[in-house]
Every structure is written in C-alpha cells, then in structure tokens.
Amino acid sequence: MRARSPLSWLLVAAAALTLLGAGPAQAAGAGYRYWSFWQGDGTAWTYATEGPATARPEDGSVNGFRFSVSADSADSTRPRRAPDFADVCGTTPAEPGAKRVALVIDPGLPEDAPDGETPPPQRTACARVADSATTADALASVAKPLRYNGQALLCAISGYPATGCGEQVSAAAGKTAPAEPDSASDSDGGPSLGAIAGVSAIALLALAALLQSRRRPR
C-alpha cells in the first residue's frame, strides 16, 4: 500500500479538527417561543397547515392556541384541554348568517414563559362571528389585545406575552439562547478542549508523517 504523504496526513488532521469543532454546535439544539395554532376534530388536535389569518372555520369548529418552546411543528406542544365544541359552545345557540367557533387558549407552562413573565390561566371562549370570518377574526372578538409582528406572526393573545415574538431559545431549558463563544476559546477566556485536542492531533500526525517519510528508501 502506498504511504500517505505528509500533506495527506495534515489534510486528514484538519478534517478531524473540523468535526471536533462542529460537534458541540450540532448537539446544542434550539427552539422557538411562540403561539402555535391547532385545529380540533372533536377528539384530538392537529397542527394547522395555515395561519389563523387565512383559516376560515365552519360553524361547530374548535381552534386551539398553545404558547410553548418548540423546534418545529412536529415538536410543538398541543393545548392541554380537549377540543370539545359542546363543552365550550354548548350554551351558545346558532344564528342565521353567523357561525360559532370554540376557542381553546393555553398560555403554557412557567418554564416556557419569557423572563419576568407568568403565564395566565388556560381559558376557553365561544366566538360567534360572521360566516366569512377567519380564525383570527374569531380570536380578536374574544381575546383582545392581540399583537402581531411585521410578518403577520401572532405574537401575543390577551396581551401575553408582553414582549418578544418567535425568538430563538434553548429548547431544553426554555431560555433565550446565549451567544456562541469564540471558536478558539471558552467563555472564561481559556483555550477550549476542542481546540487543544485538534492542535494536538495535528502535531502528532505531522510527527508520524515525518517519521514515515524518513523510513522510506531514497
């Protein structure tokens, strides 16, 4: 088998150093703190495939909102209350030209709340709105004030939370993700373990390459 050249060994070492540096970033994991939108079928919740501003529920529909920290729709947390239309709107009679939409509003757990805020209690409401109304219209009729950002993302229901909108946070702790430390050092200013290991690997492989080249016949 043909021996590797010193340059090849150095390239292998550099690749190893790259993998060492990438490992912690991939393992960190992060999510987003936001109000997710759900649609109920009477027994279970399904993550909505469109936003509340375009969804047009029918009379007898159940829509839910849950505030939590999650990475994506597959990881998002459902409202804790079952989507039961009769339980929410059972005493609200139907009217011509209007529809009833049961709303379940779940502000989530304390660990999902922004720093300094406490989630209000869960609540339900029966919105009676025009037949052409969207879910956003139904929500606005029973849960003001609502807050949206410039991209029409729902940021707050009934004023909660007071600040923030879909910010990236640590998925594990529900806290705002800290800035990444410098790639060559830890937060205390000392050299990182990954950097030390990488430099050591390069040095060892370079030495091995040098010894190998000296053993080859000239």
HUWOVEN-V667245 format. One record per helix or strand of 3 or more residues. SS is the DSSP state (A for helix, B for strand). FROM is the first residue (numbers start at 1). TO is the last residue. If there is no record, write none. Layout:
# HUWOVEN-V667245
ss | from | to
SS | FROM | TO
SS | FROM | TO
This chain:
# HUWOVEN-V667245
ss | from | to
A | 6 | 28
B | 31 | 40
B | 45 | 47
B | 61 | 70
A | 85 | 89
B | 98 | 106
A | 110 | 112
B | 123 | 130
A | 135 | 142
B | 154 | 157
A | 193 | 215
